[in-house]
């Protein structure tokens, strides 16, 4: 007797195709902020170091460490970045031109011929003047700086009651080397105003001056500091600051007030 046939049931395995996981989209890289290049009319603070080209003699610096290294440090001098309005003739022509196109943080070294620096020497600016016209209590000597009228000059020769004075700029005719570093660009009207104030009030501590604005009115408060209040240049500082505001910030401010604080000593108490 034959055995019954057993048949195995075939099991079909369903193939499942898994979809590949989608790769996370890469985050777009943030573009670094565009740093604008300087153009004419921009307000900036910049550091300058200037040397004569031939003998490498330092004649200009805003950096205290450089002044000390060159043994020309002056305690009366304020070493800090200098305010410049680009293209407005606030510095020698070659430097003014070099600033255009630079960016904040840039440093540039340039060599300037006399025409782009302090000018060529003009023989007509060397004059012989009677000694009596020069108001000075000091004995005149070669190299001394003197002021006659509204001009400053350098004494070149003294003799026979006459003085030869050179009214050319001291570095006229010299090729010079400059190192320029752009420290900051001033965009807000208030910071431009503050820069003007401390440019005019030279050597004055920040706490001695207050600056307030209301609408288009500026008020400059001068504290009871005799070094300011009794300074012979105070009125010149005020006029200069007013001129700066009128020339460069006239669209923002139309009036300038100055207030002065004076300390009045208490009268002595009468003896009883």
Backbone bond lengths (Angstrom), bond angles and torsions (degrees), N, CA, C in turn:
res aa  C-N    CA-C-N  psi(-1)  N-CA   C-N-CA  omega(-1)  CA-C   N-CA-C  phi
1 X - - - 1.470 - - 1.519 105.90 -
2 X 1.238 113.65 124.86 1.490 118.67 -177.13 1.509 110.79 -78.83
3 X 1.407 113.66 146.14 1.462 119.05 178.33 1.506 110.18 -79.63
4 X 1.274 112.94 143.62 1.489 115.29 179.33 1.542 110.37 -67.31
5 X 1.283 113.10 143.38 1.478 118.11 179.37 1.534 110.79 -75.78
6 X 1.329 112.56 136.32 1.467 116.40 175.31 1.514 108.35 -108.76
7 X 1.224 115.55 130.64 1.481 120.26 -178.85 1.534 109.22 -108.60
8 X 1.325 115.24 132.99 1.469 120.56 177.65 1.520 110.45 -83.49
9 X 1.286 110.13 128.43 1.468 114.67 178.01 1.520 109.58 -72.97
10 X 1.280 116.35 128.07 1.484 120.17 178.67 1.518 109.51 -77.85
11 X 1.283 113.76 132.37 1.480 118.37 178.25 1.518 109.10 -105.32
12 X 1.255 113.05 119.67 1.466 118.17 179.18 1.525 110.37 -88.16
13 X 1.294 113.91 127.02 1.481 119.61 177.96 1.516 109.27 -94.87
14 X 1.300 112.99 121.30 1.465 116.83 179.71 1.523 110.06 -77.98
15 X 1.248 112.99 123.94 1.464 118.51 177.81 1.529 109.36 -83.39
16 X 1.295 112.59 126.46 1.478 116.95 177.83 1.525 108.42 -109.67
17 X 1.263 115.76 130.33 1.486 120.98 179.02 1.515 108.65 -99.25
18 X 1.329 113.98 115.30 1.452 118.89 178.79 1.522 111.11 -83.07
19 X 1.286 112.54 131.92 1.456 117.02 177.46 1.520 109.23 -74.12
20 X 1.322 116.48 132.61 1.479 118.39 179.03 1.520 109.93 -61.60
21 X 1.325 112.98 141.41 1.465 117.93 178.59 1.515 110.34 -63.77
22 X 1.287 112.76 134.58 1.473 117.12 179.89 1.525 109.34 -68.75
23 X 1.290 115.70 131.85 1.461 120.49 178.03 1.523 109.36 -68.97
24 X 1.312 115.35 135.13 1.481 116.94 178.87 1.524 110.62 -61.14
25 X 1.289 113.06 137.61 1.461 117.49 -179.29 1.519 110.54 -66.46
26 X 1.299 112.96 132.33 1.472 117.86 179.64 1.519 109.03 -66.96
27 X 1.314 113.58 133.67 1.466 118.09 178.56 1.517 109.18 -68.65
28 X 1.300 115.56 133.10 1.468 117.07 179.61 1.528 111.09 -61.50
29 X 1.287 114.81 134.95 1.461 119.10 -179.77 1.516 110.23 -68.29
30 X 1.319 114.11 134.66 1.461 118.33 178.48 1.517 109.73 -72.84
31 X 1.290 114.10 128.92 1.459 118.30 177.84 1.525 109.25 -75.30
32 X 1.300 115.69 135.72 1.473 117.53 178.21 1.521 109.62 -61.25
33 X 1.312 116.99 144.75 1.468 119.10 -179.04 1.523 111.30 -59.65
34 X 1.296 114.13 139.49 1.463 119.34 -179.73 1.528 109.62 -72.59
35 X 1.311 114.95 127.33 1.463 120.01 178.07 1.522 107.47 -96.78
36 X 1.311 114.68 116.94 1.467 119.17 -176.20 1.522 110.81 -70.05
37 X 1.306 114.76 143.04 1.464 119.70 175.72 1.519 109.03 -82.25
38 X 1.312 115.04 152.19 1.460 119.75 -177.89 1.519 110.57 -72.09
39 X 1.310 113.92 144.81 1.458 120.23 177.80 1.522 108.78 -135.64
40 X 1.296 115.77 170.24 1.463 120.79 -179.05 1.526 110.29 -59.52
41 X 1.337 115.53 133.71 1.453 121.07 179.10 1.516 114.28 97.41
42 X 1.353 117.90 -10.32 1.462 120.53 178.66 1.530 110.74 -70.98
43 X 1.335 115.74 141.63 1.462 122.21 174.51 1.531 107.42 -92.59
44 X 1.320 117.24 126.56 1.462 119.67 179.66 1.529 110.64 -137.76
45 X 1.332 114.93 161.48 1.452 122.41 167.07 1.525 105.68 -111.73
46 X 1.322 116.73 128.95 1.462 120.08 -175.99 1.521 110.62 -139.71
47 X 1.317 115.15 150.94 1.460 121.93 173.67 1.521 108.79 -98.60
48 X 1.343 115.14 140.90 1.452 120.78 -179.62 1.525 110.24 -131.73
49 X 1.321 115.76 141.17 1.456 121.78 170.82 1.525 105.96 -133.52
50 X 1.342 116.27 123.03 1.458 120.44 -177.61 1.519 112.58 -123.63
51 X 1.333 116.84 132.36 1.462 123.11 177.88 1.529 109.26 -126.07
52 X 1.326 115.89 149.22 1.460 118.74 168.90 1.521 107.60 -69.75
53 X 1.315 115.93 140.47 1.468 120.47 -173.03 1.525 112.64 -70.85
54 X 1.321 117.47 -39.36 1.469 120.81 -173.54 1.526 113.03 -73.52
55 X 1.335 117.31 -46.93 1.465 119.34 -174.97 1.527 113.44 -115.52
56 X 1.335 117.63 10.59 1.467 123.24 175.31 1.535 111.04 51.13
57 X 1.315 115.73 51.68 1.468 121.32 179.50 1.524 108.58 -102.60
58 X 1.328 115.66 124.67 1.460 120.93 -178.76 1.525 110.23 -69.20
59 X 1.332 117.11 128.63 1.465 120.32 178.04 1.525 112.27 -126.27
60 X 1.332 117.21 -11.41 1.459 119.10 -177.84 1.525 109.45 -153.37
61 X 1.328 117.49 129.74 1.459 120.50 172.72 1.517 110.44 -158.20
62 X 1.326 115.23 145.30 1.457 121.89 174.19 1.523 110.13 -102.94
63 X 1.327 117.59 2.85 1.466 122.17 -173.24 1.529 111.41 -110.59
64 X 1.314 115.22 122.17 1.464 120.98 -176.85 1.521 111.97 -62.43
65 X 1.342 117.46 -40.58 1.468 119.50 -177.40 1.519 111.86 -64.94
66 X 1.330 116.41 -33.84 1.470 119.82 177.96 1.522 109.92 -68.93
67 X 1.328 117.20 -43.31 1.465 121.04 179.26 1.529 110.92 -59.98
68 X 1.322 116.30 -41.81 1.458 119.55 179.71 1.519 111.67 -68.44
69 X 1.321 116.42 -40.24 1.464 120.13 179.97 1.519 111.94 -63.84
70 X 1.343 116.13 -30.84 1.467 121.05 -178.73 1.532 112.14 -95.05
71 X 1.342 116.15 5.63 1.472 121.62 178.14 1.528 113.38 60.06
72 X 1.340 115.95 36.41 1.469 120.03 176.39 1.532 110.47 -124.47
73 X 1.314 117.31 17.32 1.465 120.98 -178.16 1.526 110.54 -61.83
74 X 1.325 115.70 134.05 1.459 122.49 179.97 1.521 108.57 -123.74
75 X 1.336 117.03 119.90 1.460 120.92 -178.20 1.527 112.53 -63.76
76 X 1.323 116.57 -23.17 1.463 120.32 179.69 1.531 112.09 -82.41
77 X 1.306 116.78 -11.96 1.460 121.66 -176.93 1.529 109.78 -85.83
78 X 1.338 116.34 145.50 1.461 121.95 175.62 1.522 107.72 -101.58
79 X 1.323 116.26 113.68 1.461 120.74 -179.29 1.533 109.06 -98.06
80 X 1.310 116.16 107.34 1.456 122.12 179.76 1.530 108.42 -162.97
81 X 1.339 117.92 160.69 1.475 119.59 178.42 1.524 110.90 -53.89
82 X 1.318 115.23 141.79 1.462 121.58 -173.52 1.525 111.36 -97.36
83 X 1.328 115.44 140.10 1.464 120.72 176.16 1.519 109.66 -75.09
84 X 1.328 115.29 130.58 1.466 121.20 176.33 1.520 108.32 -138.54
85 X 1.309 116.92 136.48 1.463 121.53 169.35 1.525 105.51 -101.72
86 X 1.310 115.57 112.76 1.465 121.82 -171.21 1.530 111.03 -59.47
87 X 1.324 114.34 132.53 1.462 120.24 174.95 1.510 115.09 78.54
88 X 1.348 117.73 9.59 1.460 121.02 -177.55 1.522 113.10 -108.53
89 X 1.337 117.25 11.93 1.457 120.29 176.74 1.512 114.10 75.70
90 X 1.329 117.67 25.35 1.457 120.65 179.30 1.525 111.70 -80.94
91 X 1.303 117.35 -8.23 1.457 122.24 179.30 1.518 106.94 -148.92
92 X 1.341 117.91 171.72 1.466 120.58 -173.86 1.534 109.88 -57.39
93 X 1.338 117.07 149.19 1.474 121.06 -172.34 1.527 114.90 -53.23
94 X 1.326 117.85 -42.89 1.459 120.09 -177.13 1.516 113.04 -64.04
95 X 1.321 117.27 -37.24 1.460 121.09 177.83 1.525 109.59 -71.41
96 X 1.326 116.40 -41.54 1.466 121.03 178.35 1.529 110.31 -56.36
97 X 1.331 115.88 -43.87 1.468 120.44 179.75 1.524 111.15 -68.10
98 X 1.343 117.03 -38.50 1.468 121.20 -177.65 1.521 111.77 -66.01
99 X 1.331 118.04 -29.73 1.459 121.52 -178.81 1.525 112.13 -66.35
100 X 1.317 117.50 -32.62 1.465 120.80 -178.84 1.528 108.88 -65.25
101 X 1.320 116.13 124.92 1.464 121.31 -178.60 1.516 114.24 97.19
102 X 1.333 117.96 -13.45 1.454 120.51 175.89 1.531 110.04 -77.04
103 X 1.351 116.34 167.16 1.455 121.86 177.83 1.523 109.53 -125.20
104 X 1.317 115.94 162.17 1.455 119.93 175.75 1.533 108.47 -59.81
105 X 1.323 116.66 130.24 1.459 121.59 -177.01 1.511 113.51 98.32
106 X 1.338 116.82 -15.32 1.468 120.43 179.93 1.527 111.14 -74.08
107 X 1.325 114.89 149.68 1.462 122.00 172.28 1.525 107.72 -130.13
108 X 1.303 115.92 138.11 1.463 120.49 -177.40 1.524 109.79 -139.14
109 X 1.333 115.81 141.04 1.460 121.61 174.40 1.520 108.75 -112.04
110 X 1.326 115.51 133.64 1.469 119.74 -178.24 1.528 110.17 -137.74
111 X 1.322 114.90 154.25 1.468 122.34 173.85 1.518 106.81 -115.10
112 X 1.334 116.13 127.12 1.462 120.95 -176.12 1.521 111.37 -115.89
113 X 1.306 115.65 126.60 1.466 120.56 171.41 1.531 108.67 -72.21
114 X 1.332 117.64 161.33 1.473 120.07 -176.32 1.524 114.44 -50.71
115 X 1.339 117.06 -37.99 1.466 119.71 -177.97 1.525 112.52 -61.32
116 X 1.327 117.21 -28.54 1.463 121.40 -179.60 1.525 111.96 -101.25
117 X 1.338 116.11 1.13 1.466 120.25 -178.21 1.523 109.37 -113.43
118 X 1.336 116.71 -104.20 1.470 120.24 -175.18 1.523 112.78 -106.11
119 X 1.326 116.03 13.86 1.449 120.77 175.06 1.519 113.19 88.45
120 X 1.318 114.99 165.17 1.462 120.82 176.98 1.523 108.47 -83.88
121 X 1.321 115.98 157.20 1.459 119.30 179.34 1.529 110.53 -71.66
122 X 1.326 114.84 138.17 1.460 122.00 -179.44 1.527 107.68 -115.26
123 X 1.322 116.07 111.95 1.468 120.66 -176.37 1.527 112.06 -60.69
124 X 1.328 117.42 -27.61 1.469 120.18 -178.56 1.532 112.12 -70.68
125 X 1.347 116.52 -12.63 1.454 120.35 179.75 1.531 112.70 -89.01
126 X 1.337 116.58 2.58 1.465 121.33 174.99 1.522 106.98 -101.07
127 X 1.341 117.71 114.97 1.466 121.12 -172.19 1.528 110.98 -129.48
128 X 1.330 114.58 152.62 1.462 121.41 174.88 1.521 107.65 -99.26
129 X 1.329 116.20 125.69 1.465 122.18 -172.02 1.524 109.52 -128.52
130 X 1.334 117.81 139.86 1.474 119.87 175.70 1.519 111.10 -59.92
131 X 1.316 115.74 138.69 1.471 120.63 -178.67 1.528 111.46 -56.29
132 X 1.323 117.46 -33.74 1.466 121.61 -176.30 1.528 112.40 -64.14
133 X 1.335 117.24 -20.96 1.470 119.65 -178.65 1.526 112.34 -80.01
134 X 1.318 116.25 -14.28 1.467 119.78 -177.07 1.522 109.21 -97.53
135 X 1.305 116.28 113.65 1.461 121.23 -178.76 1.524 109.35 -86.26
136 X 1.313 115.11 102.16 1.458 120.52 178.68 1.515 109.28 -156.24
137 X 1.317 116.49 132.82 1.461 121.07 177.70 1.522 111.43 -82.41
138 X 1.316 116.26 -14.20 1.455 120.73 -178.32 1.528 110.69 -86.74
139 X 1.308 114.83 155.17 1.453 119.76 175.43 1.515 108.92 -71.43
140 X 1.327 116.11 125.51 1.459 120.03 -177.28 1.524 110.17 -71.34
141 X 1.327 115.01 139.11 1.463 120.65 -179.90 1.511 109.29 -144.69
142 X 1.304 115.91 158.55 1.461 121.82 179.52 1.534 110.05 -56.69
143 X 1.335 115.93 133.65 1.460 121.18 178.65 1.515 114.21 93.44
144 X 1.337 118.06 -12.51 1.462 121.41 -179.26 1.532 110.02 -71.29
145 X 1.332 115.77 142.00 1.453 120.97 176.28 1.530 109.07 -90.21
146 X 1.332 117.29 132.80 1.460 121.97 179.58 1.521 109.27 -131.59
147 X 1.324 115.21 158.64 1.461 120.69 178.20 1.516 108.77 -121.65
148 X 1.324 115.17 128.13 1.466 121.55 179.16 1.525 107.11 -128.85
149 X 1.324 115.76 114.69 1.463 119.33 -174.64 1.512 109.08 64.99
150 X 1.336 116.94 -125.55 1.466 120.69 179.05 1.526 112.17 -105.29
151 X 1.347 115.78 18.56 1.461 120.33 -179.75 1.524 111.33 -117.52
152 X 1.336 115.28 145.02 1.457 121.26 174.16 1.525 108.47 -110.86
153 X 1.332 115.46 143.34 1.457 119.36 -178.95 1.513 111.83 -147.84
154 X 1.319 115.19 174.63 1.461 122.08 -179.35 1.521 109.26 -114.03
155 X 1.330 116.53 130.07 1.466 120.89 178.93 1.538 108.92 -70.29
156 X 1.343 115.24 127.95 1.460 120.17 179.08 1.531 112.31 -107.77
157 X 1.343 116.45 -28.06 1.462 119.57 -179.13 1.525 109.18 -159.49
158 X 1.327 116.34 142.04 1.463 122.55 177.12 1.519 108.09 -128.69
159 X 1.344 115.53 129.91 1.456 118.25 178.78 1.517 112.40 176.05
160 X 1.335 116.23 143.15 1.457 121.22 175.65 1.515 114.15 62.27
161 X 1.324 117.68 33.36 1.463 119.94 179.32 1.510 113.54 75.16
162 X 1.330 116.07 7.93 1.465 119.76 178.86 1.530 109.74 -126.33
163 X 1.329 113.63 154.99 1.466 119.86 -178.20 1.527 109.08 -130.47
164 X 1.317 116.46 130.35 1.463 120.57 174.38 1.522 107.80 -90.71
165 X 1.337 114.94 119.72 1.467 120.46 -177.10 1.519 109.50 -119.44
166 X 1.323 114.94 132.39 1.466 122.12 178.38 1.527 108.34 -99.97
167 X 1.341 116.37 113.14 1.457 121.03 -178.41 1.525 113.04 -92.53
168 X 1.325 117.18 5.13 1.462 119.87 173.42 1.532 109.40 -66.71
169 X 1.336 118.33 152.51 1.472 119.20 170.87 1.523 109.81 -55.11
170 X 1.321 117.01 147.79 1.461 121.26 -175.21 1.529 111.93 -53.80
171 X 1.324 116.95 -38.35 1.471 120.46 -176.05 1.527 112.61 -101.70
172 X 1.325 116.96 17.74 1.467 119.33 176.06 1.529 109.62 -59.83
173 X 1.324 116.32 135.15 1.459 121.08 179.54 1.511 114.25 87.39
174 X 1.348 117.65 -2.35 1.464 121.08 -178.12 1.531 111.41 -100.53
175 X 1.337 115.55 140.34 1.463 121.28 167.45 1.526 106.93 -83.28
176 X 1.332 116.83 137.43 1.463 120.06 -175.45 1.526 110.61 -130.12
177 X 1.338 114.73 155.36 1.467 122.42 176.27 1.528 108.51 -110.38
178 X 1.322 116.24 134.04 1.464 120.75 177.92 1.528 111.00 -125.90
179 X 1.326 114.69 141.93 1.464 121.85 169.56 1.526 106.10 -115.83
180 X 1.336 116.16 122.69 1.466 122.29 -174.90 1.521 108.92 -116.54
181 X 1.335 117.40 132.49 1.466 121.88 175.16 1.526 108.41 -130.24
182 X 1.333 116.37 121.65 1.470 120.81 179.02 1.525 108.31 -84.79
183 X 1.326 116.93 115.12 1.464 122.58 -174.66 1.526 112.26 -90.61
184 X 1.322 116.96 -43.79 1.464 119.89 -174.43 1.518 110.26 -158.19
185 X 1.329 115.19 148.05 1.460 120.82 172.33 1.521 108.01 -107.99
186 X 1.313 116.16 130.50 1.465 121.17 -179.33 1.525 109.13 -95.50
187 X 1.333 115.85 120.76 1.464 120.13 -177.34 1.528 112.94 -111.10
188 X 1.341 116.44 -34.35 1.463 120.13 -176.65 1.525 111.21 -83.40
189 X 1.316 115.16 143.86 1.473 120.46 -178.47 1.523 111.23 -60.02
190 X 1.347 117.31 -38.01 1.464 120.63 -177.30 1.529 111.03 -64.39
191 X 1.338 117.64 -41.61 1.460 118.90 -178.91 1.531 111.44 -73.07
192 X 1.323 117.08 -28.97 1.461 119.84 174.00 1.530 109.65 -66.13
193 X 1.337 115.01 -43.17 1.458 120.70 178.89 1.533 110.72 -60.61
194 X 1.330 116.65 -45.70 1.464 120.93 179.15 1.524 110.94 -60.80
195 X 1.318 117.04 -40.25 1.466 120.61 179.22 1.523 110.82 -63.91
196 X 1.337 117.18 -39.15 1.465 120.83 177.06 1.529 110.65 -62.61
197 X 1.334 116.30 -44.79 1.463 120.53 -176.91 1.526 110.43 -58.56
198 X 1.330 117.19 -50.25 1.459 119.49 -174.29 1.523 112.68 -81.52
199 X 1.331 115.96 -9.31 1.470 119.04 169.41 1.522 109.75 -76.24
200 X 1.322 116.59 -40.20 1.468 120.64 -177.83 1.526 111.90 -79.82
201 X 1.343 116.48 -43.12 1.456 120.16 -179.16 1.539 108.11 -86.07
202 X 1.314 115.09 72.03 1.459 121.13 -172.51 1.520 111.76 -64.55
203 X 1.336 114.83 134.92 1.454 120.56 175.94 1.512 114.80 75.84
204 X 1.334 117.65 4.92 1.460 121.32 -178.46 1.525 109.39 -88.80
205 X 1.327 116.81 133.45 1.464 121.00 178.78 1.527 110.28 -68.60
206 X 1.346 114.92 145.38 1.462 120.02 -176.00 1.528 112.41 -56.46
207 X 1.335 117.79 -36.80 1.460 120.69 -177.60 1.513 114.27 -69.62
208 X 1.323 117.45 -11.79 1.462 120.82 -178.32 1.525 113.02 -86.31
209 X 1.331 116.64 -10.09 1.460 121.47 -177.82 1.523 108.84 -127.31
210 X 1.332 116.62 133.28 1.462 120.79 172.78 1.527 108.86 -114.75
211 X 1.331 114.97 144.34 1.465 120.60 -178.90 1.519 108.19 -126.77
212 X 1.319 117.21 119.45 1.460 120.97 176.84 1.524 109.09 -127.88
213 X 1.318 115.21 146.68 1.463 120.09 178.45 1.517 109.58 -128.83
214 X 1.295 116.06 144.33 1.465 122.43 175.28 1.514 107.24 -144.32
215 X 1.335 114.32 110.67 1.451 117.88 -174.65 1.519 109.36 63.14
216 X 1.315 116.35 -123.47 1.460 120.78 -179.80 1.523 112.71 -104.36
217 X 1.333 115.71 20.61 1.458 120.74 -179.87 1.522 110.42 -110.40
218 X 1.326 115.80 134.79 1.461 122.62 177.48 1.524 107.87 -112.89
219 X 1.331 115.67 134.49 1.459 120.30 174.94 1.522 108.48 -121.59
220 X 1.323 115.93 123.21 1.459 122.71 178.70 1.521 107.56 -105.36
221 X 1.326 116.68 114.94 1.454 121.21 -179.99 1.514 111.54 -99.16
222 X 1.325 116.24 126.48 1.464 121.72 -179.26 1.522 108.14 -108.03
223 X 1.333 116.57 122.03 1.460 121.03 -176.49 1.526 111.04 -73.54
224 X 1.317 114.91 172.29 1.472 120.79 -178.51 1.522 110.34 -75.89
225 X 1.302 115.24 67.73 1.466 121.62 -179.99 1.526 107.80 -115.50
226 X 1.323 118.11 109.43 1.469 120.06 -176.83 1.523 113.44 -60.28
227 X 1.343 117.23 -24.04 1.460 119.90 178.56 1.521 111.20 -65.59
228 X 1.333 115.73 -23.28 1.468 120.05 176.98 1.521 110.18 -97.94
229 X 1.325 116.27 -52.99 1.460 120.82 -173.77 1.518 113.01 -61.72
230 X 1.326 117.46 -32.87 1.464 121.22 -178.39 1.521 112.74 -100.21
231 X 1.325 116.49 5.92 1.462 120.18 179.41 1.527 110.18 -72.38
232 X 1.309 116.98 130.80 1.469 121.28 -178.16 1.528 112.63 -63.35
233 X 1.333 116.66 -19.24 1.470 120.42 -178.10 1.523 113.24 -92.23
234 X 1.340 117.64 2.44 1.461 120.06 -174.14 1.527 112.50 -56.88
235 X 1.322 117.42 -47.36 1.462 119.75 -179.10 1.525 111.78 -65.22
236 X 1.331 115.74 -34.55 1.476 119.62 177.67 1.526 109.26 -66.80
237 X 1.350 116.63 -40.67 1.465 120.11 177.15 1.521 110.83 -58.98
238 X 1.350 115.87 -44.67 1.459 120.23 -178.67 1.532 111.31 -62.73
239 X 1.325 115.81 -46.05 1.467 120.00 179.72 1.519 111.22 -62.53
240 X 1.340 116.25 -42.46 1.453 120.36 -179.74 1.515 112.02 -63.48
241 X 1.336 116.56 -43.38 1.463 120.45 179.40 1.522 111.08 -64.27
242 X 1.322 116.21 -42.97 1.472 119.94 178.28 1.520 110.77 -60.82
243 X 1.334 116.19 -40.29 1.473 120.62 178.12 1.523 110.57 -63.92
244 X 1.334 117.85 -42.38 1.466 120.91 179.35 1.525 111.10 -59.58
245 X 1.337 115.87 -46.19 1.464 120.45 -178.71 1.523 110.46 -64.84
246 X 1.339 115.43 -43.01 1.464 120.42 -179.04 1.529 111.12 -64.36
247 X 1.335 117.04 -34.64 1.459 121.06 -176.14 1.525 112.77 -82.28
248 X 1.328 117.08 -42.66 1.463 120.29 -169.64 1.531 115.15 -112.07
249 X 1.333 118.24 -16.05 1.463 119.81 -178.17 1.526 111.51 -128.33
250 X 1.316 117.03 25.39 1.465 120.13 -174.54 1.527 112.64 -66.80
251 X 1.342 117.81 -20.59 1.465 119.71 177.32 1.525 111.52 -78.00
252 X 1.345 117.18 -14.57 1.463 121.34 -178.92 1.534 112.63 -105.60
253 X 1.329 116.24 -37.39 1.467 120.05 -175.17 1.524 109.99 -131.95
254 X 1.337 114.98 136.77 1.461 119.46 -178.58 1.529 113.06 -119.91
255 X 1.335 117.40 -13.06 1.463 120.59 178.99 1.524 109.87 -134.60
256 X 1.341 114.98 143.57 1.460 120.88 177.65 1.524 108.36 -128.89
257 X 1.323 116.42 125.40 1.461 122.13 175.47 1.525 109.07 -114.11
258 X 1.325 115.79 142.28 1.457 121.41 174.30 1.526 107.77 -116.86
259 X 1.323 116.78 130.60 1.456 120.75 174.74 1.523 108.27 -119.15
260 X 1.326 115.94 142.45 1.461 121.27 -178.79 1.524 109.91 -122.90
261 X 1.307 115.05 136.46 1.461 120.83 178.37 1.522 109.19 -105.93
262 X 1.330 116.52 123.57 1.467 122.02 179.59 1.524 109.40 -118.46
263 X 1.305 115.48 135.89 1.460 119.48 176.98 1.527 109.55 -88.05
264 X 1.328 115.53 129.29 1.457 120.78 179.55 1.530 107.33 -109.30
265 X 1.295 115.96 120.21 1.469 119.60 -179.18 1.521 110.29 -68.86
266 X 1.319 115.76 141.44 1.464 119.32 177.96 1.528 109.64 -68.29
267 X 1.341 118.67 137.28 1.468 120.57 179.20 1.528 110.43 -64.75
268 X 1.296 116.98 146.83 1.465 118.65 -179.61 1.519 111.34 -61.56
269 X 1.316 116.93 144.12 1.459 122.30 179.59 1.532 109.06 -75.44
270 X 1.338 118.06 127.40 1.476 120.59 -179.13 1.528 110.23 -61.06
271 X 1.306 114.10 138.93 1.471 117.63 178.28 1.522 110.17 -70.50
272 X 1.302 116.11 137.75 1.485 120.42 -177.82 1.516 109.46 -83.46
